[in-house]
Amino acid sequence: IQIGLYATTNNATASIDNVSVRLAEKDRSFRDQGLQVFGTVNKTAVATGADLVGYSNFSASNYLRQPYNTYLNFGTGDFTYHGWIKWNNGTGYLFDRADSAGNGRVSIYVNSGAGVITWYTENGNISSNSGAFGSGSSSQDHAVKDKWMHLAIVRRNGKIYGYKNGHVTGSFSDTGSKSNAGSTLTIGARYNLQNPLSGGSVALIRASADAATPAQLQKIYHEEKELFLPNSKATLYDSDDCEAVAYDRGTGLVHVGTIDGKHAFKGCRRVSYTSGTIGHKLSASNGLIAEE
């Protein structure tokens, strides 16, 4: 890999200063806003033989961070943050988004005392906290050691809801802006790099500028939990050059054809693969598949 910096205008002077090159984790959404890798963050399969990977080994010097991204400026509107965590021990943040002073925070935190999960936001600035959820009053509040869990924060019509594994576990009011200039998203630690997730792994962290419905969160949990099973496949076998897609209403399978073969997905999980080039047309009905 070669990186070059140069000026092409004739009879001009150019200066380049403070150049930094670092590893990044790709953003899989169409926004393509990747995460910078600081230090050594481990990336390992979530289960033996699984395609999906989780991130771990977080500390004050090992973390993932996305620079200021205007797409995450949700203002006073609805939003959803969600992802998966496997808690082993200790304490720390699954993620935290805020500016350098902690303004406009949105975060998920695991407390080591009782494995209590806390959803935390702030109304625009650090002096007007909206509150924290996770007093331990419900069994749904608690993290379960060594088990992957789906956690979500949803703002819907000025109210924050916390969800664990598709079930709502609490709520509080928050109408404050989440559009603070310079805010960064940190995975595996607090915005100021304190309280890193010292004993746990995270996967599939996402955010959107809408409020996921309870039904959608239930569906996300039940379909994605299959990806955390041993030998679970989640990707196209070889090439991502998609030639054709067909949905079989009879079997509930989605068939995807690429230049390398035919894939069948049940929900998010790939359940079969057949090698061979697929043309530009694919049709499926009650288990019968036609291709051209």
N, C-alpha and C positions, 0 to 999 in steps of 0.2 A: 504494500500500500504506500503510495506517495501523496504527499500534500504539498501543493505549491502556492506561494503568495507572490503576486507580481502586479505591476501597473502597466497598462497598455497604451496610455496616452503619450504622444511624443512631446518633448520639451516641457516636461512637468516633473514636479517633485512629489513623491509619495512617501509617507511614513506609516509603519505598522508597529503597533505596540500592544503588549499584554495579550499575546496569543496563547490560548489554552485549548488543548485537545484532550478529550477524555471519552471513555466508553459510554455508551448509552443503551438503554433498553427501548425498543421500538414501541410506539403507540400503535395498537392494532386498529384503532378507529380511523375514519376517513380524515380526521383532523391532523393526524400525523405529528403530534406534539410529544416527543419522546421524553424519557426520564434519564437524567444524568446519573452515572454510577460514581459514588465517592467511596474510596477505600476498597475493601474486599467484601462484597455481598455475595453469599453463596446462592447458587441456582441449582436446585435438585428436583427430581421427580417427586410428585406429591404422594406416590405409592409405587411399589415395585412394578416396573414395566409400564407405568403410565406415561402418556405423552405430556400431560400438563405438568408444569414446574411451579415450585414455590420459592420464595426468597427468604433468606434467613441470615444469621450472623450479624445482626444489627448492633451498632454501638454509636457513640458520639462521633466516630470517624468513619463508620461503615453505614451507609444509608443511600436511598434513592431520592432524587429531588428533581422536580420539574420547575424550571424558571417561570417567571411571571407569564401567565397565559390568560389572555382576555376571554377565552371561551369559558373559563371557570368563574368569570365575574357574573354571578347570578343575581346580583342586586337584591331587591326585596321580593323577588319572584320565587316560584317553586324550584326545587332541585332534588336530586337523589345522588347520594354517595353510597357505594356498596362494594363488598369484596369478601374474601374468605380469610380466616385465621385459624391456625392450629397453635394453641397455647400449651407450653410445657411447664413453665414455672416463671417466677419473677414478675416483673411489671413492665409497662411501656405502652407506646403508641402504635396502633396499627397504621394510622396516618394522621397528619395535621396540616391544614392549610390556613395560613395567616401571613400578615406582613411582618416586617422585622421587629415590630413592637407588640406583636400578638393580636393585632386588631382584626376583627371580622372572622374569628376562628371557627372552623368546623373540624371536628376530630372524633376519633374513637380511641378509647384508652382502656387497658386492662389493669386492674388493681390487684396486686399480689396477695393482699390480706385475705380475701375470700374468693379470689377469682372473679370479682365483680367487673362487669363490662360497663363502661361509662360512655354515654353519648354527650358531647360537649359542644356548645356553640356560644357565640357572643354577639350581642346586638351592636355591631358596628365598631365598637371600640372596647378596650380592655377594662374600662371602668363600669361597663353596663352589661354584666353577665346575664345571660338568659337562664342560666341554671344548668345543672347536670343531672343526668338520669343514671340510676344504678345503685340504689341504696341497699340492695340485697333482699328486698322485701318479697321478691318472687323468685322461684327457681329458674325462671327464664332469664334472669339477670346474670346468672353465673356462667363463667367459662367452664368447659369440661376438658380436663387435661388430655392431651394427645388425640383430640378429635377435631376434625375440620368443621368449622361453623361458618355459616353465611350471616354477615352482619350488614345492616343498612341504616342510613339516616335519610329520612325523607321530610322535606318541608312541603306541606300541602295547605294552601290558604292561610299562611301565617302561623302555622303550628308545626313543630318538629316532632316526628314520630321515630322511635327506635324499633327495629325489627331484628329478631334472631331466628334463623332457620324458617323464615316466612311468617312468623307470628309476631304481632305487635306486642311490645313489652312496656311501653310507657310513652308519654308525650309531655310537651310544655310549649308555651307560646314563644315565638321568636319572629319578629317582623323586621329585624335589622338588616342592613345592607351587607352583602357578602362580595362587594366589589372594591375592596381596598387596593389602591395602587401598590404594585410591587409585591403582592402576595405570592408566595411559593407553596407548592405542594410537596411535603416531605413524607416519604414512606419509610416506616420503621423507626421514627423518632419524632419528638416534639418540634415545633417550628424553630426553636432555638437550639436544637440538637440535644436537649436534656431528655431524660426519661426514655431512652431507646428501648425497643422491644427486645429485652435481654434473653427471653426464652420462648421463642415462637417463630412461626413462619407465616407468610402472607401470600395470597395469590389472587389474580383476577380483580384488581382494584379498578373501579370505573366511576365516572360521574356523568350526569346528564342534567340538562336545564329543563327538566319536567319532574313531576311527582309520580313515581311508580305507584300503581294501584296495589292494594293487598293481593288481588288475584295474580297480578304480574309477578310480585315478589314470591308468592307461593310457587308459581311455575318455574321461575328462575332457580329457586332452591332445589326443587325436586328434579329438574333436568340436569343442573350442574353438579349435583352431588354424585352423579354417576361417573363424573370425570375423576373423582378422587378414589376410585376403586382400583385394586391391583390390575395391571395389564389393560386399563381403559385407554382407548385410542380416541384422540380428539382432532386429529389433523388429516388433511389429504395425504395420501401415502407418499407421494414423491413430488409431483409438480403442482403448483397452485394456479396453473393455467386452466381455468374452468371453461369447458366447451359447451356444456349443456346441463340443465337441472330439471328434474321431474319429481313431483310429489305423488305418492301412491296413497290415495284416500283409504283404500282397503286395508293396507298394512300399517299405515302411519309412518312409513319410511320416506326419507328424502334421498333421491339418487342423484349423484353428481358425477358427471363424466369429464375427464381430463385427457390430455394427450397420452397419459400413461395407463389409464384404466378407469374402471367404474367403482364408485364408492357408495355405500349405503349408510345413512345416519338415522339413528333413532334418538330424537331430541338432539343433544349436543354430542352424543357418543357415536363414533364410527363402529358399525357392527359387522361390516364386511368390505372386502376389496377384491376386485377381479382385474388382473392386468390385461392390457390391450388398448389400443388407441380407440377413442370414442369420437364419432363424428359430431356434427353441429346440432343433431336432433336426438332427443331422448324422451321416451314416454313410458309411464308405468301405471298399471291398474291391477289390483288384487293379486300382486305377486308376479304378474307377467310384465316383462320389460322389453321394449322395442327400441332399437337404436339405428341411426342412419348416419 
